[in-house]
């Protein structure tokens, strides 16, 4: 019988929090040191952080859906 892989929810949530922090810091830099020339690149970074975070949320949701069996009343 194959051993089921271990999915660490806390590690994934930490990654998610780190991405949120990176995006927030990038937004802060946009607001505090506004530079129209760099705005497009900065917004691309934030968008990439968002896409990465969305993938982590998707992975967590899929794992939760496969891991837990709902009780029958």
N, CA, C and O of each residue as an XYZ file, in Angstrom:
292
protein
N       0.848     -1.172      0.000
C       0.000      0.000      0.000
C       0.897      1.240      0.000
O       1.850      1.333      0.774
N       0.581      2.173     -0.866
C       1.362      3.406     -0.980
C       1.082      4.325      0.202
O      -0.055      4.459      0.654
N       2.128      4.941      0.678
C       1.976      5.885      1.779
C       1.494      7.220      1.226
O       2.030      7.731      0.243
N       0.476      7.775      1.873
C      -0.076      9.055      1.428
C       0.906     10.182      1.730
O       1.509     10.227      2.803
N       1.057     11.089      0.769
C       1.953     12.219      0.990
C       1.394     13.118      2.105
O       0.183     13.241      2.289
N       2.301     13.721      2.818
C       1.911     14.593      3.921
C       1.826     16.030      3.411
O       2.795     16.560      2.866
N       0.694     16.641      3.585
C       0.490     18.034      3.176
C       0.508     18.886      4.431
O      -0.312     18.692      5.328
N       1.436     19.825      4.500
C       1.576     20.673      5.682
C       0.835     21.992      5.451
O       1.313     22.879      4.744
N      -0.338     22.093      6.062
C      -1.178     23.283      5.890
C      -0.489     24.528      6.438
O      -0.599     25.606      5.855
N       0.209     24.387      7.536
C       0.838     25.552      8.158
C       1.963     26.127      7.296
O       2.141     27.343      7.238
N       2.711     25.268      6.636
C       3.761     25.736      5.738
C       3.137     26.510      4.574
O       3.632     27.566      4.179
N       2.057     25.972      4.042
C       1.382     26.643      2.928
C       0.772     27.980      3.364
O       0.805     28.956      2.614
N       0.222     28.018      4.569
C      -0.337     29.272      5.077
C       0.768     30.300      5.341
O       0.561     31.501      5.167
N       1.933     29.821      5.758
C       3.074     30.730      5.935
C       3.495     31.324      4.593
O       3.764     32.522      4.498
N       3.552     30.491      3.559
C       3.892     30.978      2.219
C       2.878     32.030      1.769
O       3.240     33.057      1.194
N       1.621     31.756      2.040
C       0.555     32.689      1.675
C       0.733     34.024      2.398
O       0.596     35.086      1.790
N       1.032     33.970      3.680
C       1.251     35.192      4.460
C       2.460     35.966      3.949
O       2.443     37.196      3.915
N       3.507     35.249      3.552
C       4.694     35.919      3.016
C       4.370     36.645      1.707
O       4.850     37.754      1.472
N       3.561     36.020      0.866
C       3.178     36.669     -0.385
C       2.330     37.917     -0.132
O       2.475     38.925     -0.823
N       1.451     37.840      0.855
C       0.639     39.004      1.209
C       1.543     40.136      1.702
O       1.343     41.299      1.354
N       2.530     39.783      2.510
C       3.467     40.794      3.007
C       4.255     41.432      1.860
O       4.429     42.650      1.828
N       4.727     40.618      0.927
C       5.472     41.150     -0.221
C       4.608     42.098     -1.051
O       5.065     43.164     -1.464
N       3.364     41.706     -1.291
C       2.463     42.554     -2.066
C       2.156     43.853     -1.327
O       2.108     44.921     -1.937
N       1.950     43.762     -0.026
C       1.674     44.958      0.771
C       2.867     45.902      0.778
O       2.699     47.118      0.685
N       4.070     45.347      0.886
C       5.267     46.189      0.861
C       5.447     46.858     -0.500
O       5.855     48.017     -0.578
N       5.148     46.135     -1.551
C       5.242     46.712     -2.893
C       4.227     47.843     -3.064
O       4.540     48.885     -3.640
N       3.020     47.632     -2.562
C       2.000     48.679     -2.625
C       2.417     49.896     -1.803
O       2.216     51.034     -2.227
N       2.987     49.659     -0.645
C       3.473     50.758      0.188
C       4.539     51.560     -0.546
O       4.550     52.790     -0.491
N       5.432     50.859     -1.232
C       6.464     51.550     -1.990
C       5.856     52.380     -3.119
O       6.318     53.487     -3.398
N       4.821     51.845     -3.765
C       4.145     52.604     -4.821
C       3.557     53.890     -4.260
O       3.689     54.957     -4.859
N       2.913     53.781     -3.117
C       2.245     54.938     -2.527
C       3.247     55.959     -1.978
O       3.089     57.164     -2.174
N       4.265     55.467     -1.298
C       5.201     56.377     -0.642
C       6.218     56.988     -1.607
O       6.612     58.143     -1.439
N       6.640     56.234     -2.603
C       7.664     56.712     -3.533
C       7.154     56.586     -4.965
O       7.749     55.894     -5.792
N       6.049     57.261     -5.242
C       5.393     57.143     -6.543
C       6.329     57.555     -7.677
O       6.904     58.644     -7.675
N       6.461     56.656     -8.634
C       7.252     56.919     -9.824
C       6.505     56.307    -11.004
O       6.415     55.086    -11.128
N       5.980     57.155    -11.856
C       5.172     56.685    -12.978
C       5.946     55.719    -13.871
O       5.367     54.789    -14.432
N       7.230     55.935    -13.999
C       8.064     55.084    -14.865
C       8.146     53.644    -14.337
O       8.244     52.704    -15.126
N       8.107     53.470    -13.036
C       8.224     52.143    -12.429
C       6.879     51.518    -12.091
O       6.825     50.357    -11.686
N       5.807     52.257    -12.247
C       4.489     51.786    -11.822
C       4.084     50.486    -12.515
O       3.544     49.583    -11.876
N       4.341     50.392    -13.797
C       3.935     49.190    -14.534
C       4.664     47.949    -14.007
O       4.041     46.908    -13.797
N       5.962     48.054    -13.797
C       6.727     46.914    -13.282
C       6.293     46.547    -11.863
O       6.198     45.368    -11.525
N       6.031     47.555    -11.042
C       5.595     47.291     -9.675
C       4.226     46.615     -9.658
O       3.988     45.704     -8.866
N       3.344     47.058    -10.520
C       2.016     46.440    -10.561
C       2.099     45.008    -11.095
O       1.311     44.154    -10.688
N       3.042     44.736    -11.999
C       3.244     43.373    -12.476
C       3.721     42.460    -11.346
O       3.318     41.299    -11.269
N       4.581     42.987    -10.472
C       5.046     42.208     -9.319
C       3.875     41.847     -8.411
O       3.728     40.702     -7.986
N       3.043     42.853     -8.123
C       1.884     42.610     -7.249
C       0.960     41.583     -7.880
O       0.442     40.706     -7.189
N       0.750     41.682     -9.173
C      -0.111     40.727     -9.870
C       0.473     39.311     -9.790
O      -0.274     38.349     -9.615
N       1.780     39.177     -9.915
C       2.413     37.859     -9.811
C       2.267     37.296     -8.395
O       2.005     36.105     -8.226
N       2.435     38.141     -7.387
C       2.220     37.685     -6.011
C       0.796     37.182     -5.840
O       0.564     36.164     -5.187
N      -0.157     37.896     -6.427
C      -1.557     37.501     -6.330
C      -1.790     36.149     -7.004
O      -2.495     35.297     -6.463
N      -1.201     35.954     -8.182
C      -1.358     34.677     -8.882
C      -0.748     33.532     -8.082
O      -1.329     32.449     -8.002
N       0.416     33.767     -7.493
C       1.061     32.743     -6.672
C       0.211     32.411     -5.444
O       0.066     31.246     -5.075
N      -0.343     33.439     -4.824
C      -1.198     33.231     -3.654
C      -2.474     32.480     -4.034
O      -2.933     31.618     -3.285
N      -3.041     32.800     -5.185
C      -4.232     32.085     -5.652
C      -3.945     30.599     -5.840
O      -4.795     29.761     -5.540
N      -2.756     30.269     -6.333
C      -2.390     28.860     -6.524
C      -2.273     28.147     -5.183
O      -2.694     26.997     -5.050
N      -1.707     28.819     -4.196
C      -1.600     28.220     -2.861
C      -2.983     27.982     -2.279
O      -3.236     26.923     -1.706
N      -3.881     28.951     -2.416
C      -5.249     28.791     -1.915
C      -5.921     27.621     -2.624
O      -6.628     26.834     -1.994
N      -5.704     27.507     -3.921
C      -6.280     26.390     -4.683
C      -5.743     25.056     -4.175
O      -6.509     24.109     -3.999
N      -4.432     24.973     -3.938
C      -3.830     23.742     -3.435
C      -4.381     23.367     -2.062
O      -4.685     22.202     -1.806
N      -4.506     24.351     -1.186
C      -5.042     24.095      0.156
C      -6.484     23.606      0.062
O      -6.867     22.651      0.737
N      -7.275     24.262     -0.774
C      -8.682     23.883     -0.918
C      -8.821     22.472     -1.472
O      -9.635     21.690     -0.981
N      -8.036     22.144     -2.489
C      -8.096     20.793     -3.057
C      -7.688     19.746     -2.024
O      -8.316     18.693     -1.921
N      -6.649     20.034     -1.271
C      -6.202     19.082     -0.252
C      -7.249     18.909      0.843
O      -7.485     17.795      1.312
N      -7.870     20.001      1.245
C      -8.937     19.898      2.254
C     -10.107     19.073      1.737
O     -10.684     18.269      2.469
N     -10.449     19.280      0.480
C     -11.566     18.529     -0.103
C     -11.259     17.039     -0.194
O     -12.173     16.219     -0.105
N     -10.005     16.676     -0.369
C      -9.640     15.270     -0.469
C      -9.329     14.629      0.883
O      -9.400     13.408      1.021
N      -8.993     15.431      1.862
C      -8.552     14.900      3.147
C      -9.682     14.621      4.122
O      -9.637     13.640      4.864
N     -10.667     15.453      4.125
C     -11.703     15.335      5.135
C     -12.971     14.737      4.550
O     -13.443     15.131      3.483
N     -13.514     13.755      5.301
C     -14.775     13.146      4.909
C     -15.841     13.709      5.837
O     -15.711     13.665      7.061
N     -16.882     14.230      5.238
C     -17.939     14.808      6.068
C     -18.718     13.696      6.775
O     -18.972     12.641      6.194
N     -19.087     13.937      8.014
C     -19.840     12.905      8.756
C     -21.268     12.773      8.207
O     -21.861     13.729      7.708
N     -21.779     11.577      8.320
C     -23.158     11.316      7.892
C     -24.050     11.422      9.114
O     -23.784     10.808     10.148
N     -25.112     12.206      8.989
C     -26.044     12.369     10.124
C     -26.916     11.163     10.300
O     -27.752     11.132     11.204
